[in-house]
Amino acid sequence: MRYAVIRKHRAESSETLSVFAGDELWIMPRETHYPGWIWCKDEKGAQAWVPKSYVSIEGNQGRMKRDYISRELELEVGDQVDLLEIESEWGWVLDRRGIYGWIPMECLERVEMDEISD
Protein backbone atom coordinates (compact mmCIF):
# COMPACT_ATOMS: atom_id res chain seq x y z
CA MET A 1 0.00 0.00 0.00
CA ARG A 2 1.19 3.50 -0.80
CA TYR A 3 1.55 6.06 1.99
CA ALA A 4 2.46 9.74 2.02
CA VAL A 5 4.75 11.25 4.64
CA ILE A 6 2.71 13.80 6.60
CA ARG A 7 5.40 14.57 9.21
CA LYS A 8 9.11 14.62 8.39
CA HIS A 9 11.24 12.05 10.17
CA ARG A 10 14.90 12.16 11.20
CA ALA A 11 16.77 9.07 12.35
CA GLU A 12 17.63 8.86 16.04
CA SER A 13 20.99 7.32 15.16
CA SER A 14 23.08 6.91 12.02
CA GLU A 15 24.22 3.48 13.20
CA THR A 16 22.48 0.52 11.58
CA LEU A 17 22.20 -2.87 13.24
CA SER A 18 21.94 -5.79 10.79
CA VAL A 19 21.29 -9.19 12.33
CA PHE A 20 20.12 -12.57 11.10
CA ALA A 21 17.91 -15.31 12.48
CA GLY A 22 19.88 -17.14 15.18
CA ASP A 23 22.21 -14.23 16.01
CA GLU A 24 22.70 -13.44 19.69
CA LEU A 25 22.03 -10.00 21.16
CA TRP A 26 22.46 -8.36 24.54
CA ILE A 27 19.41 -6.50 25.78
CA MET A 28 20.14 -3.13 27.34
CA PRO A 29 17.70 -1.18 29.55
CA ARG A 30 16.51 1.97 27.78
CA GLU A 31 13.25 3.94 27.82
CA THR A 32 11.13 4.42 24.72
CA HIS A 33 7.65 5.78 24.09
CA TYR A 34 7.09 3.07 21.45
CA PRO A 35 5.92 -0.13 23.16
CA GLY A 36 7.22 -3.37 21.74
CA TRP A 37 10.81 -2.21 21.08
CA ILE A 38 13.96 -3.15 23.02
CA TRP A 39 17.45 -1.64 22.86
CA CYS A 40 19.98 -4.30 21.83
CA LYS A 41 23.69 -4.67 21.15
CA ASP A 42 25.23 -7.24 18.82
CA GLU A 43 28.58 -9.05 19.18
CA LYS A 44 30.32 -6.28 17.16
CA GLY A 45 29.05 -3.58 19.51
CA ALA A 46 26.41 -2.08 17.17
CA GLN A 47 23.33 -0.91 19.08
CA ALA A 48 19.77 -0.16 17.99
CA TRP A 49 16.08 -0.65 18.67
CA VAL A 50 14.77 -4.10 17.77
CA PRO A 51 11.14 -5.25 17.78
CA LYS A 52 10.68 -7.35 20.92
CA SER A 53 8.59 -9.85 18.91
CA TYR A 54 11.64 -10.59 16.72
CA VAL A 55 13.72 -11.79 19.70
CA SER A 56 13.59 -14.85 21.96
CA ILE A 57 14.57 -13.36 25.31
CA GLU A 58 16.21 -15.07 28.27
CA GLY A 59 17.40 -12.70 30.95
CA ASN A 60 19.47 -9.95 29.37
CA GLN A 61 20.29 -12.00 26.27
CA GLY A 62 18.28 -12.67 23.17
CA ARG A 63 18.39 -14.67 19.98
CA MET A 64 16.94 -13.32 16.76
CA LYS A 65 13.93 -15.21 15.41
CA ARG A 66 14.30 -13.57 11.99
CA ASP A 67 16.53 -11.28 9.98
CA TYR A 68 16.36 -7.59 10.88
CA ILE A 69 17.86 -4.25 9.80
CA SER A 70 17.38 -1.22 12.05
CA ARG A 71 17.74 1.41 9.29
CA GLU A 72 15.49 4.44 9.83
CA LEU A 73 14.60 6.48 6.78
CA GLU A 74 14.87 10.24 6.79
CA LEU A 75 11.84 11.46 4.87
CA GLU A 76 10.21 14.80 4.11
CA VAL A 77 6.54 15.78 4.06
CA GLY A 78 5.08 14.78 0.70
CA ASP A 79 7.45 11.87 0.08
CA GLN A 80 5.68 8.65 -0.81
CA VAL A 81 6.57 5.14 0.33
CA ASP A 82 5.24 1.63 -0.09
CA LEU A 83 4.32 0.10 3.27
CA LEU A 84 5.48 -3.51 3.50
CA GLU A 85 5.00 -4.32 7.19
CA ILE A 86 3.79 -2.74 10.43
CA GLU A 87 5.52 -3.60 13.70
CA SER A 88 4.82 -1.94 17.05
CA GLU A 89 3.71 1.44 15.63
CA TRP A 90 6.48 1.57 12.99
CA GLY A 91 6.31 0.79 9.30
CA TRP A 92 8.93 -1.05 7.21
CA VAL A 93 8.76 0.83 3.92
CA LEU A 94 10.36 1.16 0.50
CA ASP A 95 10.93 4.75 -0.58
CA ARG A 96 11.00 6.16 -4.12
CA ARG A 97 14.83 5.83 -4.23
CA GLY A 98 14.55 2.08 -3.70
CA ILE A 99 15.75 2.19 -0.09
CA TYR A 100 14.13 0.08 2.64
CA GLY A 101 13.80 1.34 6.21
CA TRP A 102 11.65 2.10 9.23
CA ILE A 103 9.47 5.14 9.92
CA PRO A 104 6.92 5.77 12.67
CA MET A 105 3.36 5.13 11.47
CA GLU A 106 2.35 8.48 12.99
CA CYS A 107 4.37 10.11 10.15
CA LEU A 108 2.38 8.33 7.43
CA GLU A 109 -1.06 8.59 5.87
CA ARG A 110 -2.52 6.16 3.35
CA VAL A 111 -2.76 7.53 -0.19
CA GLU A 112 -5.83 6.86 -2.27
CA MET A 113 -5.17 5.35 -5.70
CA ASP A 114 -6.06 8.59 -7.55
CA GLU A 115 -3.47 10.52 -5.46
CA ILE A 116 -0.48 8.30 -6.32
CA SER A 117 2.41 9.93 -8.17
CA ASP A 118 5.62 8.16 -9.21
N, C-alpha and C positions, 0 to 999 in steps of 0.2 A: 504494500500500500504506500502511496505517495503522501508525504507530509511536508508542510512548510515550516520553516523556523520562524517563530513569533517572538522569541527572546534570544538575543545573541548569547553564545556560550563560550567561555574560556576554560581551558583545561586547568585543573588544580595543580597538576604536575606534568613536566615534560617527559618524565621517565615512563617507559612502557614495560609492563611485566608480561612476558609471553611464557605460558606454561602448557603442558600437555597432560592428558589423562594419565594418572599414575604418579605424576611428580609430587614431591613432598614440599610442604610449605610450613612456615612458622607463623602462627597467628599472634598478632600484636594488639594490645588494647588501644583503641582509638575511637573517639566519639564521631558519630555522623548523624545527620538528620534524615538520611535515607535508610529506612529499615531494610534488613536483608543483605547488607554488605558488611564484610569484615576486612580489616587491614592485614595484609599478609606480606611475608618476605620469602623470597626463594633462596636456593642454595648459593646463588651468585651475589646475593645482597640486594637485588632489585625489590622495591616495595610498591604496593598499589592496593586499591580496593578490589575485592573479588566477591562475586555473588556467593553468599553463604550456601545456597542450594547447589553450587558447583563443587563443594568441598565436603569430604567425609572428615569429621572433626573428632579428635581424641585428645582431650587436654588442650595444650597450646600448640599442637601440631595438626596438620591436615594433609589429606591426599586428594589431589584433583580427580574428580569423577569424569571430567571432559576437558577438552582443549579450551584455552581462554587467552584472550589478548585484552589488556586493560586500556588500550588507546582511546582517549577522549578526542572527539573532533571539536575544532574551533570553528563555529559557524556564525554567520551573520543573519539578521532578520531578512526574510525573503528568500534565503537559500532553500532549495528543495532536496529532500532525501527520500530514499526508499527504506521503509521500516521492515526489518527482517525478523526481529524478535524483541519482546518486552521482558525485562527481568527487574523486579524490585524497583519500579518507578523510573527505570532507564530503558532507552531503546538502543538496540544494536542496529546501525543504519549503514547504508551505502550512499555516499554523497555524489554529486554530479562529476567530480574529478576521478571517481572510481576508487575512493578510499573508504574503508570500513572503519567504524568506531562507535563509541558510546556517546549519548547525549541524554540529559534528563528529559523525560516525557513532558514535563511542564514547559519546555521550550518549543514543543511541537504542536501543530494542529493539522488534522487530516485535511487533505486537499481533495475537492470534488473533481471528478474526471474532466469537466469542462474548464477547470482552472489550471490544469497541468501544462507546464512549459518546459521544453528540453533545451 
